[in-house]
C-alpha cells in the first residue's frame, strides 16, 4: 500500500489502473502481491468496484509514455528547445501528410491494419480528426454503419442534416453522426428528456 501525498487514502494497482480509498484498501477487499515487485493487486473486477462505490483510475499506455520520454531526451540533444511534449509543434503539416499516406507503423493508436487502411480515406488534417479516426475504427461505430456516412460527409458527397437545433449542438463536431459515448448520453438528455443518471444507465445498457 502507498499513501498519496500524505492524505489518508490508499492506492492499489488493479489490472491497468489504480484504486483509491479513504482508509486501508485491505479493510475492504482481499489484496495480494503482484508478480512485479512492490505492487499489489485486488481480487475484484471493475464491476465489483463500481458496485462498492470505489474510485478506479485507469493508467494506460505506460510503455508508450516511456518511449515518448526517451524520444524527447534524444531530440533535445540536438534541439535544446525541445524539452517536453508541450514543445512539440502543433498541427505539423508534414506529420499529417505522413498519416494520410497510411504511413503510421509504430505510431501509437493508429498502427493497426484497420487504422492504417482508414487513414488515407479519412485524411486527418487536425488533431481532432485523429480523435475521430481512432474512435470510429471500433466495433460499435463500424457495426452501427457510422463509418461510410462520416467519410461521405467529409468529402461533401452527402449533406449534413440535424433533426433539431438541440441535436445539432450535440453532433455538430462530428458532422451529425454520434461517435462518442458522451454524445449518446447528451442525445438522450436533449432529445428524450433523460436525467444525467438515466442517460448513464442507458449508456451502460448499450455497452452490455
Secondary structure, DSSP 4 states (H G I P E B T S, - for coil): -EESTTSS-EEEE-SSEEEEESS-GGGTS-EEE-SSTT-EEES--HHHHHHHT-EEEE---HHHHHHHHHHHHHHHHH-TT--SGGGSPTT-HHHHHHHHTT--TT-TTS-SHHHHHHHHHH---SHHHHHHHHHHSSHHHHHTT-HHHHHHHHTTSS----SSHHHHHHHGGGTT---SHHHHHHHHHHHH---HHHHHHHHHHHH-
